Amino acid sequence: MKEIGIDIEGVSKRFGKTIAVDNVSLKIYRGELFSILGPNGAGKTTLMSMIVGIFPPDSGRISILGMDISKDIDEIKKVIGYIPQESILYDKLTVYENMMFYAGLYDIPGSKAKEKIMKLLNFVGLKDSIKKRAKNLSGGMRKRLNIAIGLINDPEILVLDEPTTGLDPNARRNIWDLLRFLKKEGKTIIMATHYMEEADELSDRVAIMDYGKIIALDTSDNLKKHFGPKTVLEISFYKSVSNMEEEFKNFSINGRIVMYNNSLKLYAEDADIVLPQIVEKSLKIGAKIKRIEIKEPTLEDVFIKLTGRRLDQHEV
């Protein structure tokens, strides 16, 4: 039987009239990489902040390795590392000085701190940059330094909030490699992200969150199998015409269509049947097709199926 690392039961958090987290329950197993996938504003950061004890839930309970976060926060801080979305670096300090500062917060003795810092900087690929001031680091280097800082107390559980936001594809994949290695080392990792590819590539399980609620939870493959359409069609047009969504909605499962730029995305049980009908309709309404792509469903398609919106769309 799998051992539970983080147990969240009926947790809610409200800010004024806004419900940020709404009765969320999750069990995250020790040694797994668990992702919470959702758009900006879904409540992911609020949930992460409660998990690490930054502020208490209004209702519900959170336990970390069997310890109640409302009673045992000092002990929990010894086993958990938190890497927020915002930079935790002091720009005027060097890479090494930043690491020493955070080592001091954990009362790690000087000699032991130096040894640990060099190992961590080597792990994240910053050993040759120890004298660089944080303000002179690239975005990818800053993220890697954030991770090194989050590991300074050798936590069993690592909590990351949007760890690759703002990075180019190469820097993002460098972070992915670090997280894969940490998982192999036995760390329990919970990560909030709005990048569906990131959740798909890295996660043992994925929880999809929207408007403060968990709306689906399973492995990535199972989510796509159970909630995703059989076929995804993306049709690009040289230019859009009026009422395109209305004209094409009957070709899509449940009538759900996503329009963006001069393209539309729809979902079909059988592309061979639907495609000729789409071409015929396009000719009839004067919408000249530029390209048609047939794709396998992604986690974003699961999100669209469940909510009717893309991951990068969110009502404020």
Contacts in CASP RR format, 6 or more apart in sequence:
PFRMAT RR
TARGET T0000
AUTHOR 0000-0000-0000
METHOD contacts of the structure
MODEL  1
MKEIGIDIEGVSKRFGKTIAVDNVSLKIYRGELFSILGPNGAGKTTLMSM
IVGIFPPDSGRISILGMDISKDIDEIKKVIGYIPQESILYDKLTVYENMM
FYAGLYDIPGSKAKEKIMKLLNFVGLKDSIKKRAKNLSGGMRKRLNIAIG
LINDPEILVLDEPTTGLDPNARRNIWDLLRFLKKEGKTIIMATHYMEEAD
ELSDRVAIMDYGKIIALDTSDNLKKHFGPKTVLEISFYKSVSNMEEEFKN
FSINGRIVMYNNSLKLYAEDADIVLPQIVEKSLKIGAKIKRIEIKEPTLE
DVFIKLTGRRLDQHEV
2 29 0 8 1.000
2 30 0 8 1.000
3 29 0 8 1.000
3 30 0 8 1.000
4 27 0 8 1.000
4 28 0 8 1.000
4 29 0 8 1.000
4 30 0 8 1.000
4 66 0 8 1.000
5 28 0 8 1.000
5 29 0 8 1.000
5 30 0 8 1.000
5 64 0 8 1.000
5 65 0 8 1.000
5 66 0 8 1.000
5 157 0 8 1.000
5 188 0 8 1.000
6 26 0 8 1.000
6 27 0 8 1.000
6 28 0 8 1.000
6 51 0 8 1.000
6 62 0 8 1.000
6 63 0 8 1.000
6 64 0 8 1.000
6 157 0 8 1.000
6 188 0 8 1.000
6 190 0 8 1.000
7 26 0 8 1.000
7 27 0 8 1.000
7 28 0 8 1.000
7 61 0 8 1.000
7 62 0 8 1.000
7 63 0 8 1.000
7 66 0 8 1.000
8 24 0 8 1.000
8 25 0 8 1.000
8 26 0 8 1.000
8 27 0 8 1.000
8 28 0 8 1.000
8 47 0 8 1.000
8 51 0 8 1.000
8 61 0 8 1.000
8 62 0 8 1.000
9 25 0 8 1.000
9 60 0 8 1.000
9 61 0 8 1.000
9 62 0 8 1.000
10 23 0 8 1.000
10 24 0 8 1.000
10 25 0 8 1.000
10 59 0 8 1.000
10 60 0 8 1.000
10 61 0 8 1.000
11 21 0 8 1.000
11 23 0 8 1.000
11 24 0 8 1.000
11 25 0 8 1.000
11 47 0 8 1.000
11 50 0 8 1.000
11 57 0 8 1.000
11 59 0 8 1.000
11 60 0 8 1.000
11 61 0 8 1.000
11 62 0 8 1.000
12 19 0 8 1.000
12 21 0 8 1.000
12 22 0 8 1.000
12 23 0 8 1.000
12 24 0 8 1.000
12 57 0 8 1.000
12 58 0 8 1.000
12 59 0 8 1.000
12 60 0 8 1.000
13 19 0 8 1.000
13 20 0 8 1.000
13 21 0 8 1.000
13 46 0 8 1.000
13 47 0 8 1.000
13 50 0 8 1.000
13 55 0 8 1.000
13 57 0 8 1.000
13 58 0 8 1.000
14 20 0 8 1.000
14 58 0 8 1.000
19 212 0 8 1.000
20 43 0 8 1.000
20 46 0 8 1.000
20 212 0 8 1.000
21 43 0 8 1.000
21 46 0 8 1.000
21 47 0 8 1.000
21 50 0 8 1.000
21 57 0 8 1.000
21 212 0 8 1.000
22 211 0 8 1.000
22 212 0 8 1.000
22 213 0 8 1.000
23 213 0 8 1.000
24 47 0 8 1.000
24 209 0 8 1.000
24 212 0 8 1.000
24 213 0 8 1.000
24 214 0 8 1.000
25 214 0 8 1.000
26 34 0 8 1.000
26 207 0 8 1.000
26 214 0 8 1.000
26 217 0 8 1.000
28 34 0 8 1.000
28 188 0 8 1.000
28 190 0 8 1.000
29 188 0 8 1.000
29 204 0 8 1.000
30 65 0 8 1.000
30 156 0 8 1.000
30 188 0 8 1.000
31 183 0 8 1.000
31 186 0 8 1.000
31 187 0 8 1.000
31 188 0 8 1.000
31 189 0 8 1.000
32 183 0 8 1.000
32 188 0 8 1.000
32 189 0 8 1.000
32 204 0 8 1.000
32 205 0 8 1.000
33 179 0 8 1.000
33 183 0 8 1.000
33 189 0 8 1.000
33 191 0 8 1.000
33 202 0 8 1.000
33 203 0 8 1.000
33 204 0 8 1.000
34 188 0 8 1.000
34 189 0 8 1.000
34 190 0 8 1.000
34 191 0 8 1.000
34 203 0 8 1.000
34 204 0 8 1.000
34 205 0 8 1.000
34 206 0 8 1.000
34 207 0 8 1.000
35 190 0 8 1.000
35 191 0 8 1.000
35 192 0 8 1.000
35 193 0 8 1.000
35 198 0 8 1.000
35 199 0 8 1.000
35 202 0 8 1.000
35 203 0 8 1.000
35 205 0 8 1.000
35 206 0 8 1.000
35 207 0 8 1.000
36 44 0 8 1.000
36 47 0 8 1.000
36 48 0 8 1.000
36 190 0 8 1.000
36 191 0 8 1.000
36 192 0 8 1.000
36 193 0 8 1.000
36 206 0 8 1.000
36 207 0 8 1.000
36 209 0 8 1.000
37 193 0 8 1.000
37 194 0 8 1.000
37 196 0 8 1.000
37 199 0 8 1.000
37 206 0 8 1.000
37 207 0 8 1.000
37 208 0 8 1.000
37 209 0 8 1.000
37 299 0 8 1.000
37 303 0 8 1.000
37 311 0 8 1.000
38 44 0 8 1.000
38 193 0 8 1.000
38 194 0 8 1.000
38 208 0 8 1.000
38 209 0 8 1.000
38 210 0 8 1.000
38 303 0 8 1.000
38 311 0 8 1.000
39 194 0 8 1.000
39 210 0 8 1.000
39 309 0 8 1.000
39 311 0 8 1.000
39 312 0 8 1.000
39 313 0 8 1.000
39 314 0 8 1.000
40 194 0 8 1.000
40 314 0 8 1.000
41 314 0 8 1.000
42 194 0 8 1.000
42 209 0 8 1.000
42 210 0 8 1.000
42 211 0 8 1.000
42 212 0 8 1.000
42 314 0 8 1.000
43 209 0 8 1.000
43 212 0 8 1.000
44 161 0 8 1.000
44 162 0 8 1.000
44 192 0 8 1.000
44 193 0 8 1.000
44 194 0 8 1.000
44 209 0 8 1.000
45 84 0 8 1.000
45 85 0 8 1.000
45 161 0 8 1.000
45 162 0 8 1.000
45 192 0 8 1.000
47 192 0 8 1.000
47 209 0 8 1.000
47 212 0 8 1.000
48 82 0 8 1.000
48 84 0 8 1.000
48 159 0 8 1.000
48 161 0 8 1.000
48 190 0 8 1.000
48 192 0 8 1.000
49 55 0 8 1.000
50 56 0 8 1.000
50 57 0 8 1.000
50 62 0 8 1.000
50 69 0 8 1.000
51 62 0 8 1.000
51 64 0 8 1.000
51 69 0 8 1.000
51 159 0 8 1.000
51 190 0 8 1.000
52 80 0 8 1.000
52 81 0 8 1.000
52 82 0 8 1.000
52 159 0 8 1.000
53 69 0 8 1.000
53 73 0 8 1.000
53 76 0 8 1.000
56 69 0 8 1.000
56 70 0 8 1.000
61 68 0 8 1.000
61 70 0 8 1.000
62 68 0 8 1.000
62 69 0 8 1.000
62 70 0 8 1.000
63 69 0 8 1.000
64 72 0 8 1.000
64 76 0 8 1.000
64 79 0 8 1.000
64 80 0 8 1.000
64 157 0 8 1.000
65 76 0 8 1.000
65 79 0 8 1.000
65 156 0 8 1.000
65 157 0 8 1.000
67 75 0 8 1.000
67 76 0 8 1.000
69 76 0 8 1.000
78 153 0 8 1.000
78 155 0 8 1.000
79 155 0 8 1.000
79 156 0 8 1.000
79 157 0 8 1.000
80 155 0 8 1.000
80 156 0 8 1.000
80 157 0 8 1.000
80 158 0 8 1.000
80 159 0 8 1.000
81 150 0 8 1.000
81 151 0 8 1.000
81 153 0 8 1.000
81 155 0 8 1.000
81 157 0 8 1.000
81 158 0 8 1.000
81 159 0 8 1.000
82 150 0 8 1.000
82 159 0 8 1.000
82 161 0 8 1.000
83 146 0 8 1.000
83 147 0 8 1.000
83 149 0 8 1.000
83 150 0 8 1.000
83 158 0 8 1.000
83 159 0 8 1.000
83 160 0 8 1.000
83 161 0 8 1.000
83 163 0 8 1.000
84 161 0 8 1.000
85 161 0 8 1.000
85 162 0 8 1.000
85 165 0 8 1.000
87 142 0 8 1.000
87 146 0 8 1.000
88 102 0 8 1.000
88 146 0 8 1.000
88 149 0 8 1.000
89 98 0 8 1.000
89 134 0 8 1.000
89 137 0 8 1.000
89 142 0 8 1.000
89 145 0 8 1.000
89 146 0 8 1.000
89 149 0 8 1.000
90 97 0 8 1.000
90 98 0 8 1.000
90 101 0 8 1.000
90 134 0 8 1.000
91 133 0 8 1.000
91 134 0 8 1.000
91 135 0 8 1.000
92 133 0 8 1.000
92 134 0 8 1.000
92 135 0 8 1.000
93 101 0 8 1.000
93 133 0 8 1.000
93 134 0 8 1.000
94 130 0 8 1.000
94 131 0 8 1.000
94 132 0 8 1.000
94 133 0 8 1.000
94 134 0 8 1.000
95 121 0 8 1.000
95 126 0 8 1.000
95 129 0 8 1.000
95 130 0 8 1.000
95 131 0 8 1.000
95 132 0 8 1.000
95 134 0 8 1.000
95 137 0 8 1.000
95 145 0 8 1.000
96 117 0 8 1.000
96 121 0 8 1.000
96 130 0 8 1.000
96 131 0 8 1.000
98 134 0 8 1.000
98 145 0 8 1.000
98 149 0 8 1.000
99 113 0 8 1.000
99 117 0 8 1.000
99 120 0 8 1.000
99 121 0 8 1.000
99 145 0 8 1.000
99 148 0 8 1.000
99 149 0 8 1.000
99 152 0 8 1.000
100 113 0 8 1.000
100 117 0 8 1.000
102 149 0 8 1.000
102 150 0 8 1.000
102 152 0 8 1.000
103 110 0 8 1.000
103 113 0 8 1.000
103 116 0 8 1.000
103 117 0 8 1.000
103 152 0 8 1.000
104 113 0 8 1.000
106 152 0 8 1.000
106 153 0 8 1.000
108 116 0 8 1.000
108 152 0 8 1.000
108 153 0 8 1.000
116 152 0 8 1.000
116 154 0 8 1.000
117 148 0 8 1.000
117 152 0 8 1.000
118 127 0 8 1.000
120 148 0 8 1.000
120 151 0 8 1.000
120 152 0 8 1.000
121 127 0 8 1.000
121 129 0 8 1.000
121 130 0 8 1.000
121 148 0 8 1.000
123 148 0 8 1.000
123 151 0 8 1.000
123 178 0 8 1.000
123 181 0 8 1.000
124 144 0 8 1.000
124 145 0 8 1.000
124 147 0 8 1.000
124 148 0 8 1.000
124 178 0 8 1.000
125 144 0 8 1.000
126 141 0 8 1.000
126 144 0 8 1.000
126 145 0 8 1.000
126 148 0 8 1.000
129 137 0 8 1.000
129 141 0 8 1.000
134 142 0 8 1.000
134 145 0 8 1.000
137 145 0 8 1.000
138 171 0 8 1.000
139 166 0 8 1.000
139 167 0 8 1.000
139 171 0 8 1.000
140 167 0 8 1.000
140 171 0 8 1.000
140 174 0 8 1.000
140 175 0 8 1.000
143 163 0 8 1.000
143 164 0 8 1.000
143 167 0 8 1.000
143 171 0 8 1.000
143 175 0 8 1.000
144 174 0 8 1.000
144 175 0 8 1.000
144 178 0 8 1.000
146 163 0 8 1.000
147 160 0 8 1.000
147 163 0 8 1.000
147 175 0 8 1.000
147 178 0 8 1.000
150 158 0 8 1.000
151 158 0 8 1.000
151 182 0 8 1.000
155 187 0 8 1.000
156 187 0 8 1.000
156 188 0 8 1.000
157 187 0 8 1.000
157 188 0 8 1.000
157 189 0 8 1.000
157 190 0 8 1.000
158 182 0 8 1.000
158 187 0 8 1.000
158 188 0 8 1.000
158 189 0 8 1.000
158 190 0 8 1.000
159 189 0 8 1.000
159 190 0 8 1.000
159 191 0 8 1.000
160 179 0 8 1.000
160 189 0 8 1.000
160 190 0 8 1.000
160 191 0 8 1.000
160 192 0 8 1.000
161 191 0 8 1.000
161 192 0 8 1.000
162 192 0 8 1.000
162 193 0 8 1.000
162 194 0 8 1.000
163 175 0 8 1.000
163 179 0 8 1.000
163 191 0 8 1.000
163 193 0 8 1.000
164 171 0 8 1.000
164 172 0 8 1.000
164 175 0 8 1.000
164 176 0 8 1.000
164 193 0 8 1.000
164 195 0 8 1.000
164 198 0 8 1.000
165 194 0 8 1.000
167 175 0 8 1.000
172 195 0 8 1.000
172 198 0 8 1.000
176 198 0 8 1.000
176 201 0 8 1.000
176 202 0 8 1.000
179 189 0 8 1.000
179 191 0 8 1.000
179 202 0 8 1.000
180 202 0 8 1.000
182 189 0 8 1.000
183 189 0 8 1.000
191 198 0 8 1.000
191 199 0 8 1.000
191 202 0 8 1.000
191 203 0 8 1.000
193 199 0 8 1.000
194 311 0 8 1.000
194 312 0 8 1.000
196 298 0 8 1.000
196 299 0 8 1.000
196 300 0 8 1.000
196 303 0 8 1.000
196 311 0 8 1.000
197 298 0 8 1.000
199 206 0 8 1.000
199 220 0 8 1.000
199 299 0 8 1.000
200 206 0 8 1.000
200 220 0 8 1.000
200 298 0 8 1.000
200 299 0 8 1.000
203 219 0 8 1.000
203 220 0 8 1.000
204 219 0 8 1.000
205 217 0 8 1.000
205 218 0 8 1.000
205 219 0 8 1.000
206 217 0 8 1.000
206 218 0 8 1.000
206 219 0 8 1.000
206 220 0 8 1.000
206 223 0 8 1.000
206 299 0 8 1.000
207 214 0 8 1.000
207 216 0 8 1.000
207 217 0 8 1.000
208 214 0 8 1.000
208 215 0 8 1.000
208 216 0 8 1.000
208 217 0 8 1.000
208 223 0 8 1.000
208 299 0 8 1.000
208 302 0 8 1.000
208 303 0 8 1.000
208 306 0 8 1.000
209 215 0 8 1.000
210 303 0 8 1.000
210 306 0 8 1.000
210 307 0 8 1.000
215 306 0 8 1.000
215 307 0 8 1.000
216 223 0 8 1.000
216 227 0 8 1.000
216 302 0 8 1.000
216 306 0 8 1.000
218 226 0 8 1.000
220 299 0 8 1.000
223 299 0 8 1.000
223 302 0 8 1.000
224 296 0 8 1.000
224 297 0 8 1.000
224 298 0 8 1.000
224 299 0 8 1.000
224 301 0 8 1.000
224 302 0 8 1.000
227 302 0 8 1.000
227 305 0 8 1.000
227 306 0 8 1.000
228 267 0 8 1.000
228 297 0 8 1.000
228 301 0 8 1.000
228 302 0 8 1.000
228 305 0 8 1.000
229 253 0 8 1.000
229 267 0 8 1.000
229 268 0 8 1.000
229 269 0 8 1.000
229 297 0 8 1.000
229 301 0 8 1.000
229 305 0 8 1.000
230 267 0 8 1.000
230 268 0 8 1.000
230 269 0 8 1.000
230 270 0 8 1.000
230 297 0 8 1.000
231 267 0 8 1.000
231 268 0 8 1.000
231 269 0 8 1.000
231 270 0 8 1.000
231 271 0 8 1.000
231 294 0 8 1.000
231 295 0 8 1.000
231 297 0 8 1.000
232 265 0 8 1.000
232 266 0 8 1.000
232 267 0 8 1.000
232 294 0 8 1.000
232 295 0 8 1.000
232 296 0 8 1.000
232 297 0 8 1.000
232 298 0 8 1.000
232 301 0 8 1.000
233 265 0 8 1.000
233 266 0 8 1.000
233 267 0 8 1.000
233 268 0 8 1.000
233 271 0 8 1.000
233 274 0 8 1.000
233 275 0 8 1.000
233 278 0 8 1.000
233 292 0 8 1.000
233 293 0 8 1.000
233 294 0 8 1.000
233 295 0 8 1.000
234 263 0 8 1.000
234 264 0 8 1.000
234 265 0 8 1.000
234 291 0 8 1.000
234 292 0 8 1.000
234 293 0 8 1.000
234 295 0 8 1.000
235 263 0 8 1.000
235 264 0 8 1.000
235 265 0 8 1.000
235 266 0 8 1.000
235 278 0 8 1.000
235 282 0 8 1.000
235 289 0 8 1.000
235 291 0 8 1.000
235 292 0 8 1.000
235 293 0 8 1.000
236 262 0 8 1.000
236 263 0 8 1.000
236 289 0 8 1.000
236 290 0 8 1.000
236 291 0 8 1.000
236 292 0 8 1.000
237 244 0 8 1.000
237 262 0 8 1.000
237 263 0 8 1.000
237 264 0 8 1.000
237 282 0 8 1.000
237 287 0 8 1.000
237 288 0 8 1.000
237 289 0 8 1.000
237 290 0 8 1.000
238 262 0 8 1.000
238 288 0 8 1.000
238 289 0 8 1.000
238 290 0 8 1.000
239 262 0 8 1.000
239 287 0 8 1.000
239 288 0 8 1.000
240 259 0 8 1.000
240 262 0 8 1.000
240 287 0 8 1.000
241 285 0 8 1.000
241 286 0 8 1.000
241 287 0 8 1.000
244 259 0 8 1.000
244 264 0 8 1.000
244 285 0 8 1.000
244 287 0 8 1.000
245 257 0 8 1.000
245 259 0 8 1.000
245 264 0 8 1.000
247 281 0 8 1.000
247 285 0 8 1.000
247 287 0 8 1.000
248 257 0 8 1.000
248 264 0 8 1.000
248 266 0 8 1.000
248 278 0 8 1.000
248 281 0 8 1.000
249 255 0 8 1.000
249 256 0 8 1.000
249 257 0 8 1.000
249 266 0 8 1.000
251 266 0 8 1.000
251 268 0 8 1.000
251 274 0 8 1.000
251 277 0 8 1.000
251 278 0 8 1.000
251 281 0 8 1.000
252 266 0 8 1.000
252 267 0 8 1.000
252 268 0 8 1.000
253 266 0 8 1.000
253 267 0 8 1.000
253 268 0 8 1.000
253 269 0 8 1.000
253 305 0 8 1.000
254 267 0 8 1.000
254 305 0 8 1.000
255 266 0 8 1.000
256 266 0 8 1.000
256 267 0 8 1.000
256 304 0 8 1.000
256 305 0 8 1.000
256 308 0 8 1.000
257 264 0 8 1.000
257 265 0 8 1.000
257 266 0 8 1.000
258 264 0 8 1.000
258 265 0 8 1.000
258 266 0 8 1.000
258 304 0 8 1.000
258 308 0 8 1.000
258 309 0 8 1.000
258 310 0 8 1.000
260 310 0 8 1.000
262 290 0 8 1.000
265 304 0 8 1.000
267 297 0 8 1.000
267 301 0 8 1.000
267 305 0 8 1.000
268 274 0 8 1.000
271 294 0 8 1.000
275 292 0 8 1.000
278 292 0 8 1.000
279 289 0 8 1.000
282 288 0 8 1.000
282 289 0 8 1.000
300 310 0 8 1.000
300 311 0 8 1.000
303 309 0 8 1.000
303 310 0 8 1.000
303 311 0 8 1.000
304 310 0 8 1.000
END
